[in-house]
Amino acid sequence: MLCNNFINKKLSLLPLLFFFLFSVFNCTSVIAQGEVDGIGEIPKRLERKLRRDAARLALRLEAEKEDLRYLGISIPQQNVQMIFSILSKIYLEDETAKSIAKCNIHTFPNPSIDQFVIIYERDIDWAEPLLDGINETDSDEFNDLLDEYELIIDKHVPWNDTQDAITIRSKEPMNMAALSNEFYNIEGVEEIDLGIPKVVGNDIVLSRIATGWEIQYLLKFGAFGSGGGKEHIWTYEASDDGTIKFIDEVGEPIPTWMRCSKEKDGPLAYGWE
């Protein structure tokens, strides 16, 4: 009898225990999300760009270890989240950074994190649907890769007299240099172009320093091809303890014609008159 009473009491406490555990887990998840994201004041469109910047900067860190072709296809998410948190804090805590964002200064598209171009024999059997205007292939190997990595065939165009090209895009940022290697094993694939621009452009540079990270925002203008290119640089430091510090702003004077977007019914974002 005593044993039965003890068991009944233990069973009656189970719902309370499950409720407590669920509440703690739920609360912890919300706090963690808030600490990582902190996106309450960041416009959604900018948030997406910052996440892509973070992924590319994280991939650049990997490239310092070894050629990206020989590394994993996935980008280490711990580094991505760390860098995204830094970029977010800079934006949220510094008014100058908000103006920089309106200048559309983001990472230069190198390395590729979302697309590559496959150049293949036009007459290869698996490409027949492509010739009919359907963005699909008859290759099981090709289609399995598309499914496994959530890729889509975005565009199909003639390349030359004997070759066509298709642009492959990914849903999430990945190491495209490594992923593209998987397609080289498919019969008929002759070349893969990662689509790295030959020109220069705005960029964000992340460098490790003794106390944390240095972040530079580079605004480039002028004719770099003829040696007349110029740049304007904003530098921040993000300490390992989470402190964000604006360091300096240097470089060539920004031309009067180059101005940030006007806010609706408001002044110029940076006041470049």
Residue frames as qw, qx, qy, qz and C-alpha x, y, z in Angstrom:
[[0.000, 0.886, 0.463, 0.000, 0.00, 0.00, 0.00],
 [0.298, -0.810, 0.114, 0.492, 2.79, 2.39, 0.93],
 [0.439, -0.139, 0.609, 0.646, 4.61, 1.47, -2.24],
 [0.252, 0.619, 0.655, 0.353, 1.53, 2.24, -4.36],
 [0.111, -0.943, -0.241, 0.199, 1.09, 5.65, -2.69],
 [0.403, -0.599, 0.341, 0.602, 4.73, 6.49, -3.34],
 [0.391, 0.147, 0.685, 0.597, 4.42, 5.54, -7.01],
 [0.131, 0.799, 0.565, 0.158, 1.23, 7.57, -7.42],
 [0.215, -0.897, -0.036, 0.384, 2.88, 10.64, -5.92],
 [0.419, -0.361, 0.519, 0.652, 5.88, 10.25, -8.22],
 [0.316, 0.414, 0.710, 0.474, 3.61, 9.92, -11.25],
 [0.011, 0.900, 0.431, -0.059, 1.63, 12.98, -10.26],
 [0.290, -0.777, 0.165, 0.533, 4.83, 15.03, -10.27],
 [0.581, 0.079, 0.578, 0.567, 5.78, 14.03, -13.81],
 [0.285, 0.801, 0.426, 0.310, 3.55, 16.60, -15.57],
 [0.235, -0.961, 0.026, 0.142, 5.05, 19.35, -13.40],
 [0.599, -0.437, 0.455, 0.494, 8.54, 18.13, -14.19],
 [0.519, 0.382, 0.566, 0.514, 7.87, 18.10, -17.95],
 [0.081, 0.943, 0.290, 0.144, 6.36, 21.58, -17.75],
 [0.411, -0.836, 0.190, 0.310, 9.40, 22.88, -15.87],
 [0.608, -0.179, 0.545, 0.549, 11.86, 21.36, -18.35],
 [0.402, 0.631, 0.523, 0.409, 9.90, 22.69, -21.34],
 [0.082, -0.985, -0.150, 0.016, 9.79, 26.18, -19.80],
 [0.494, -0.673, 0.343, 0.430, 13.53, 26.22, -19.12],
 [0.577, 0.101, 0.601, 0.544, 14.33, 24.95, -22.63],
 [0.271, 0.796, 0.460, 0.286, 12.01, 27.46, -24.27],
 [0.218, -0.963, 0.003, 0.157, 13.38, 30.36, -22.26],
 [0.573, -0.463, 0.456, 0.499, 16.97, 29.34, -22.96],
 [0.536, 0.372, 0.579, 0.489, 16.23, 29.12, -26.69],
 [0.121, 0.936, 0.291, 0.158, 14.76, 32.63, -26.77],
 [0.376, -0.858, 0.198, 0.288, 17.70, 34.08, -24.84],
 [0.624, -0.189, 0.547, 0.525, 20.19, 32.35, -27.10],
 [0.437, 0.616, 0.511, 0.410, 18.42, 33.60, -30.19],
 [0.058, -0.990, -0.129, -0.012, 18.41, 37.12, -28.84],
 [0.504, -0.688, 0.350, 0.388, 22.11, 36.98, -28.02],
 [0.580, 0.017, 0.612, 0.537, 23.02, 35.64, -31.44],
 [0.318, 0.637, 0.550, 0.436, 20.65, 37.60, -33.64],
 [0.203, -0.547, -0.219, 0.782, 19.94, 40.90, -31.92],
 [0.208, 0.215, 0.582, 0.757, 18.05, 41.93, -35.06],
 [0.043, 0.699, 0.636, -0.324, 15.19, 43.89, -33.54],
 [0.083, 0.837, 0.024, -0.541, 16.38, 47.13, -35.09],
 [0.201, -0.328, 0.689, 0.614, 17.95, 45.73, -38.23],
 [0.658, 0.383, -0.097, -0.641, 15.79, 45.88, -41.38],
 [0.891, 0.043, 0.446, -0.067, 15.07, 42.42, -42.73],
 [0.734, 0.668, -0.060, 0.105, 16.68, 43.16, -46.07],
 [0.097, 0.801, -0.532, 0.256, 19.87, 44.33, -44.36],
 [0.701, -0.394, 0.556, -0.209, 19.81, 41.34, -42.03],
 [0.931, 0.292, 0.216, 0.024, 19.88, 38.99, -45.02],
 [0.523, 0.769, -0.267, 0.252, 22.85, 40.87, -46.48],
 [0.256, -0.728, 0.564, -0.293, 24.72, 40.80, -43.17],
 [0.867, -0.166, 0.455, -0.116, 24.20, 37.05, -42.90],
 [0.846, 0.501, 0.046, 0.177, 25.65, 36.59, -46.37],
 [0.175, 0.841, -0.410, 0.307, 28.55, 38.89, -45.48],
 [0.578, -0.556, 0.546, -0.240, 29.17, 36.79, -42.38],
 [0.946, 0.113, 0.304, 0.008, 29.13, 33.56, -44.40],
 [0.677, 0.675, -0.129, 0.262, 31.59, 34.90, -46.95],
 [0.061, -0.805, 0.485, -0.335, 33.93, 36.30, -44.28],
 [0.778, -0.356, 0.490, -0.168, 33.80, 32.97, -42.45],
 [0.919, 0.337, 0.161, 0.124, 34.69, 31.19, -45.69],
 [0.377, 0.818, -0.318, 0.295, 37.62, 33.57, -46.19],
 [0.457, -0.660, 0.546, -0.238, 38.91, 32.51, -42.77],
 [0.918, -0.007, 0.396, -0.010, 38.76, 28.90, -43.96],
 [0.724, 0.666, -0.042, 0.173, 40.65, 29.86, -47.13],
 [0.055, -0.851, 0.485, -0.191, 43.57, 30.98, -44.96],
 [0.716, -0.362, 0.590, -0.091, 44.04, 27.34, -43.90],
 [0.462, -0.030, 0.807, 0.368, 43.90, 25.61, -47.28],
 [0.175, 0.026, -0.558, -0.811, 42.60, 25.92, -50.83],
 [0.579, 0.071, 0.329, -0.742, 38.81, 26.01, -50.62],
 [0.703, 0.236, -0.518, -0.426, 38.51, 23.25, -53.21],
 [0.538, 0.118, -0.814, 0.185, 39.88, 20.77, -50.69],
 [0.142, -0.077, 0.623, -0.765, 37.82, 21.87, -47.68],
 [0.188, 0.397, 0.872, -0.216, 34.29, 20.98, -46.65],
 [0.034, 0.503, 0.574, 0.645, 31.24, 22.16, -48.56],
 [0.365, -0.826, -0.428, -0.044, 29.53, 23.52, -45.45],
 [0.183, 0.629, -0.277, 0.703, 30.75, 26.78, -43.93],
 [0.389, -0.176, -0.739, 0.521, 31.44, 26.47, -40.17],
 [0.244, -0.752, -0.466, -0.396, 28.29, 27.89, -38.61],
 [0.562, -0.641, -0.281, 0.441, 29.96, 28.85, -35.36],
 [0.385, -0.172, 0.172, 0.890, 32.18, 31.32, -37.24],
 [0.011, -0.490, -0.536, -0.687, 29.25, 32.56, -39.32],
 [0.408, -0.778, -0.472, -0.070, 27.20, 33.31, -36.19],
 [0.550, -0.506, -0.120, 0.653, 30.16, 34.98, -34.50],
 [0.273, 0.021, 0.305, 0.912, 30.83, 37.28, -37.44],
 [0.152, -0.617, -0.574, -0.517, 27.13, 38.03, -37.93],
 [0.474, -0.744, -0.403, 0.243, 26.93, 39.10, -34.28],
 [0.447, -0.346, 0.061, 0.823, 29.89, 41.44, -34.76],
 [0.107, 0.253, 0.471, 0.838, 28.46, 43.04, -37.91],
 [0.299, -0.699, -0.594, -0.262, 25.08, 43.40, -36.22],
 [0.490, -0.671, -0.298, 0.470, 26.54, 45.04, -33.11],
 [0.339, -0.118, 0.207, 0.910, 28.52, 47.49, -35.21],
 [0.073, -0.450, -0.544, -0.704, 25.36, 48.47, -37.05],
 [0.433, -0.708, -0.548, -0.105, 23.21, 48.72, -33.94],
 [0.560, -0.638, -0.229, 0.476, 25.69, 50.58, -31.72],
 [0.350, -0.349, 0.215, 0.842, 27.26, 53.09, -34.11],
 [0.412, 0.754, 0.268, -0.436, 25.49, 55.79, -36.11],
 [0.128, 0.647, -0.562, -0.499, 28.30, 55.99, -38.66],
 [0.231, -0.065, 0.956, 0.167, 27.84, 52.27, -39.33],
 [0.441, 0.585, 0.620, -0.282, 24.17, 52.86, -40.16],
 [0.326, 0.810, -0.150, -0.463, 25.30, 55.35, -42.79],
 [0.085, -0.442, 0.829, 0.332, 27.87, 52.91, -44.15],
 [0.412, 0.244, 0.877, -0.048, 25.10, 50.34, -44.59],
 [0.446, 0.759, 0.313, -0.356, 23.13, 52.83, -46.67],
 [0.156, 0.719, -0.515, -0.439, 26.16, 53.09, -48.97],
 [0.957, 0.216, -0.028, -0.193, 25.62, 49.39, -49.77],
 [0.174, 0.651, -0.729, 0.118, 29.10, 48.39, -48.61],
 [0.927, -0.183, 0.245, -0.219, 29.11, 44.59, -48.36],
 [0.611, -0.369, 0.626, 0.313, 31.57, 41.81, -49.06],
 [0.362, 0.541, -0.543, -0.530, 33.00, 41.62, -52.55],
 [0.934, 0.072, 0.083, -0.341, 31.71, 38.38, -54.17],
 [0.665, 0.426, -0.590, 0.167, 34.92, 36.42, -53.66],
 [0.066, -0.063, 0.949, 0.303, 34.83, 33.58, -52.78],
 [0.507, -0.175, -0.484, -0.692, 31.58, 32.36, -54.28],
 [0.204, -0.035, 0.817, -0.538, 29.01, 31.28, -51.71],
 [0.550, 0.354, 0.491, -0.576, 25.86, 30.88, -53.76],
 [0.758, 0.592, 0.108, -0.252, 26.44, 30.07, -57.43],
 [0.332, -0.435, 0.670, 0.502, 28.68, 28.68, -60.13],
 [0.654, 0.539, -0.161, -0.506, 28.43, 28.04, -63.88],
 [0.691, -0.106, 0.697, 0.158, 28.77, 24.59, -65.43],
 [0.419, 0.606, -0.414, -0.534, 29.99, 24.48, -69.03],
 [0.653, -0.042, 0.754, -0.052, 29.16, 21.18, -70.71],
 [0.105, -0.027, 0.793, 0.599, 28.89, 19.39, -74.06],
 [0.484, 0.137, -0.006, -0.864, 25.70, 20.53, -75.69],
 [0.688, 0.117, -0.556, -0.452, 24.94, 17.10, -77.19],
 [0.042, 0.157, -0.919, 0.359, 25.31, 15.11, -73.97],
 [0.322, -0.369, -0.821, -0.292, 22.23, 12.91, -73.40],
 [0.283, -0.517, -0.668, 0.454, 21.31, 14.20, -69.93],
 [0.062, -0.310, -0.047, 0.948, 20.98, 17.78, -71.25],
 [0.019, 0.367, 0.748, 0.552, 17.99, 17.10, -73.52],
 [0.155, -0.782, -0.589, 0.132, 15.43, 18.70, -71.15],
 [0.263, -0.611, 0.003, 0.747, 17.61, 21.83, -71.03],
 [0.144, -0.028, 0.587, 0.797, 17.52, 22.09, -74.82],
 [0.123, -0.557, -0.742, -0.353, 13.73, 21.98, -74.59],
 [0.132, -0.578, 0.034, -0.804, 13.71, 24.93, -72.20],
 [0.781, -0.548, -0.238, -0.183, 13.16, 22.83, -69.04],
 [0.007, -0.736, 0.563, -0.376, 15.53, 23.49, -66.13],
 [0.861, -0.289, 0.380, -0.174, 16.03, 19.81, -65.40],
 [0.208, 0.545, -0.779, -0.230, 18.42, 17.04, -66.44],
 [0.929, 0.007, -0.239, -0.281, 18.13, 13.32, -67.18],
 [0.491, 0.375, -0.690, 0.377, 21.24, 12.54, -65.13],
 [0.730, -0.568, -0.378, -0.036, 20.54, 10.77, -61.83],
 [0.661, -0.156, -0.247, 0.691, 23.97, 11.77, -60.54],
 [0.104, 0.323, 0.069, 0.938, 23.36, 15.41, -61.45],
 [0.486, -0.565, -0.321, -0.585, 19.86, 15.43, -59.97],
 [0.756, -0.431, -0.435, 0.231, 21.00, 13.73, -56.76],
 [0.459, -0.027, -0.202, 0.865, 23.51, 16.52, -56.18],
 [0.167, -0.427, -0.196, -0.867, 20.84, 19.13, -56.79],
 [0.670, -0.545, -0.400, -0.306, 18.57, 17.46, -54.23],
 [0.743, -0.271, -0.411, 0.455, 21.26, 16.78, -51.62],
 [0.383, -0.155, -0.161, 0.896, 22.47, 20.37, -51.50],
 [0.150, 0.783, 0.509, -0.324, 19.15, 22.11, -52.30],
 [0.189, -0.330, 0.396, 0.836, 20.40, 23.56, -55.56],
 [0.569, 0.661, 0.418, -0.253, 18.45, 24.84, -58.54],
 [0.486, 0.181, 0.466, 0.717, 19.28, 25.33, -62.20],
 [0.032, 0.691, 0.278, -0.666, 18.75, 29.05, -62.50],
 [0.393, 0.763, -0.169, -0.485, 19.72, 29.76, -66.10],
 [0.755, 0.067, 0.570, 0.318, 20.61, 27.89, -69.30],
 [0.302, 0.861, -0.128, -0.388, 22.42, 29.69, -72.15],
 [0.862, 0.440, -0.038, 0.248, 24.51, 28.83, -75.23],
 [0.553, -0.696, 0.206, 0.409, 28.24, 29.15, -74.51],
 [0.003, -0.546, 0.583, 0.601, 29.90, 28.59, -77.89],
 [0.565, 0.274, -0.541, -0.560, 29.43, 26.45, -80.99],
 [0.609, 0.024, -0.791, -0.054, 29.62, 23.14, -79.11],
 [0.314, -0.160, -0.743, 0.570, 28.98, 23.99, -75.48],
 [0.341, -0.727, -0.323, -0.501, 26.16, 25.31, -73.32],
 [0.214, 0.190, -0.611, 0.738, 26.26, 26.67, -69.78],
 [0.501, -0.649, -0.508, -0.264, 23.93, 26.45, -66.80],
 [0.038, -0.521, 0.437, -0.732, 24.02, 28.56, -63.67],
 [0.612, -0.351, -0.702, 0.098, 23.59, 26.60, -60.44],
 [0.179, -0.583, 0.243, -0.754, 22.35, 28.48, -57.37],
 [0.400, -0.163, -0.834, 0.343, 22.08, 27.40, -53.76],
 [0.396, -0.767, -0.422, -0.278, 19.45, 28.22, -51.17],
 [0.586, -0.795, 0.034, 0.152, 21.98, 28.66, -48.37],
 [0.171, 0.856, -0.488, -0.006, 25.60, 29.94, -48.47],
 [0.958, -0.147, 0.209, 0.131, 28.11, 27.16, -49.07],
 [0.324, -0.590, 0.556, 0.487, 31.68, 26.65, -50.18],
 [0.748, 0.584, 0.066, -0.308, 31.03, 26.65, -53.91],
 [0.247, 0.679, -0.680, -0.125, 34.64, 25.87, -54.79],
 [0.254, -0.206, 0.932, -0.157, 34.32, 22.52, -53.00],
 [0.639, 0.357, 0.541, -0.415, 30.76, 21.84, -54.12],
 [0.576, 0.668, -0.237, -0.407, 31.52, 22.46, -57.78],
 [0.008, -0.478, 0.871, 0.110, 34.16, 19.70, -57.67],
 [0.547, 0.115, 0.783, -0.273, 31.35, 17.17, -57.20],
 [0.663, 0.627, 0.197, -0.358, 30.01, 18.01, -60.68],
 [0.166, 0.685, -0.631, -0.325, 33.34, 17.45, -62.43],
 [0.342, -0.151, 0.927, 0.009, 32.73, 13.71, -62.16],
 [0.625, 0.505, 0.483, -0.348, 29.65, 13.91, -64.39],
 [0.538, 0.152, 0.610, 0.562, 30.16, 12.92, -68.02],
 [0.265, 0.736, 0.446, 0.435, 29.99, 15.89, -70.36],
 [0.274, -0.951, -0.056, 0.132, 30.99, 18.55, -67.79],
 [0.741, 0.421, -0.044, 0.522, 34.06, 20.27, -69.23],
 [0.293, 0.290, -0.261, 0.873, 34.58, 23.40, -67.18],
 [0.345, -0.754, -0.547, 0.115, 33.21, 25.17, -64.09],
 [0.212, 0.483, -0.069, 0.847, 33.32, 28.93, -63.60],
 [0.336, -0.464, -0.649, 0.500, 32.88, 30.22, -60.04],
 [0.056, 0.835, 0.412, 0.360, 31.92, 33.64, -61.38],
 [0.475, -0.589, -0.155, 0.635, 34.47, 35.74, -59.50],
 [0.312, 0.940, 0.136, -0.034, 34.34, 39.30, -60.94],
 [0.731, 0.244, 0.006, 0.637, 37.46, 40.55, -62.68],
 [0.051, 0.726, -0.023, 0.686, 36.89, 44.12, -61.47],
 [0.258, -0.039, -0.662, 0.703, 37.26, 45.55, -57.98],
 [0.364, -0.619, -0.411, -0.562, 34.46, 46.78, -55.76],
 [0.435, -0.622, 0.299, -0.579, 33.32, 47.63, -52.25],
 [0.701, 0.028, -0.700, 0.132, 34.29, 45.14, -49.59],
 [0.615, -0.710, 0.191, -0.287, 34.39, 44.25, -45.90],
 [0.589, 0.406, -0.639, 0.281, 37.70, 42.95, -44.54],
 [0.771, -0.601, 0.040, -0.206, 37.96, 40.96, -41.31],
 [0.546, 0.479, -0.581, 0.366, 41.33, 40.45, -39.62],
 [0.774, -0.510, -0.345, 0.149, 42.29, 38.84, -36.34],
 [0.136, 0.724, -0.371, 0.565, 44.13, 41.10, -33.87],
 [0.253, 0.193, -0.801, 0.507, 45.47, 40.49, -30.36],
 [0.225, 0.078, 0.606, -0.759, 42.29, 41.52, -28.52],
 [0.571, 0.453, 0.544, -0.415, 39.65, 40.47, -31.02],
 [0.564, 0.428, 0.582, 0.400, 38.85, 41.43, -34.60],
 [0.013, -0.452, 0.136, 0.881, 39.44, 44.39, -36.88],
 [0.457, 0.584, 0.666, 0.079, 36.69, 45.15, -39.38],
 [0.096, -0.368, 0.250, 0.890, 37.23, 47.48, -42.31],
 [0.504, 0.680, 0.513, -0.145, 34.51, 48.80, -44.63],
 [0.342, -0.243, 0.453, 0.787, 35.97, 49.73, -48.03],
 [0.467, 0.775, 0.320, -0.281, 34.19, 52.11, -50.38],
 [0.499, -0.166, 0.517, 0.676, 35.89, 52.11, -53.80],
 [0.429, 0.832, 0.282, -0.211, 35.43, 54.54, -56.64],
 [0.042, 0.778, -0.453, -0.434, 37.23, 55.83, -59.70],
 [0.814, 0.476, -0.281, -0.178, 38.82, 54.03, -62.63],
 [0.696, -0.507, 0.503, 0.070, 40.82, 51.17, -61.08],
 [0.871, 0.332, 0.297, 0.205, 41.50, 49.69, -64.51],
 [0.489, 0.749, -0.050, 0.444, 43.52, 52.74, -65.53],
 [0.579, 0.010, -0.426, 0.695, 45.23, 53.15, -62.18],
 [0.087, -0.405, 0.069, -0.908, 42.99, 55.95, -61.00],
 [0.601, -0.491, -0.609, -0.166, 41.05, 53.99, -58.41],
 [0.062, -0.453, 0.448, -0.769, 40.47, 55.45, -54.97],
 [0.565, -0.382, -0.731, -0.020, 39.04, 54.20, -51.71],
 [0.310, -0.565, 0.265, -0.717, 37.59, 55.40, -48.43],
 [0.589, -0.057, -0.790, 0.159, 37.92, 53.19, -45.35],
 [0.543, -0.606, 0.172, -0.556, 36.12, 52.98, -42.01],
 [0.507, 0.197, -0.801, 0.250, 37.76, 50.82, -39.34],
 [0.687, -0.541, 0.074, -0.479, 36.24, 49.20, -36.24],
 [0.214, 0.299, -0.892, 0.262, 37.49, 46.86, -33.57],
 [0.803, -0.348, -0.202, -0.440, 35.37, 44.15, -31.99],
 [0.111, -0.522, 0.771, -0.349, 36.93, 42.91, -28.74],
 [0.397, -0.043, -0.916, -0.044, 36.54, 39.34, -27.60],
 [0.004, -0.267, -0.726, 0.633, 34.50, 40.65, -24.65],
 [0.185, 0.675, 0.709, 0.092, 31.88, 42.01, -27.09],
 [0.087, -0.764, -0.096, 0.632, 32.94, 45.67, -27.05],
 [0.567, 0.609, 0.376, 0.408, 32.64, 47.54, -30.34],
 [0.290, -0.713, 0.027, 0.638, 34.92, 50.53, -30.97],
 [0.557, 0.812, 0.121, 0.123, 35.11, 52.91, -33.92],
 [0.718, -0.281, 0.123, 0.625, 38.81, 53.43, -34.75],
 [0.092, -0.514, 0.206, 0.828, 39.09, 55.84, -37.66],
 [0.616, 0.686, 0.383, -0.055, 37.94, 56.97, -41.09],
 [0.286, -0.572, 0.445, 0.627, 40.61, 57.51, -43.73],
 [0.560, 0.314, 0.673, 0.367, 41.09, 57.62, -47.46],
 [0.155, 0.177, 0.382, 0.894, 40.34, 59.80, -50.43],
 [0.319, 0.244, 0.300, -0.865, 37.56, 62.39, -50.11],
 [0.386, 0.401, 0.830, 0.033, 34.28, 60.95, -51.31],
 [0.085, 0.172, 0.435, 0.880, 33.11, 62.71, -54.50],
 [0.335, 0.157, 0.293, -0.882, 30.06, 64.94, -54.24],
 [0.627, 0.122, -0.439, -0.632, 28.24, 62.88, -56.86],
 [0.550, -0.043, -0.833, 0.049, 28.67, 59.70, -54.82],
 [0.351, -0.318, 0.393, -0.788, 26.13, 59.84, -52.05],
 [0.092, 0.124, 0.964, -0.217, 24.20, 57.35, -50.01],
 [0.138, -0.516, -0.737, -0.415, 20.50, 56.78, -50.59],
 [0.227, -0.313, 0.170, -0.906, 18.17, 59.45, -49.28],
 [0.038, 0.276, 0.887, -0.368, 15.89, 58.36, -46.51],
 [0.039, -0.629, -0.657, -0.412, 12.24, 58.95, -47.25],
 [0.211, -0.897, -0.204, -0.329, 11.40, 62.56, -46.34],
 [0.675, -0.678, 0.056, 0.285, 14.76, 62.80, -44.63],
 [0.016, 0.871, -0.420, -0.255, 18.33, 64.03, -45.13],
 [0.662, 0.479, -0.576, -0.011, 21.11, 62.28, -46.92],
 [0.914, -0.324, -0.236, 0.058, 22.19, 59.22, -45.03],
 [0.745, -0.200, -0.100, 0.628, 25.75, 60.44, -44.74],
 [0.050, -0.927, -0.115, 0.353, 25.34, 64.09, -45.69],
 [0.568, -0.130, 0.439, 0.684, 27.68, 63.95, -48.66],
 [0.326, 0.882, 0.289, -0.180, 26.71, 67.24, -50.22]]
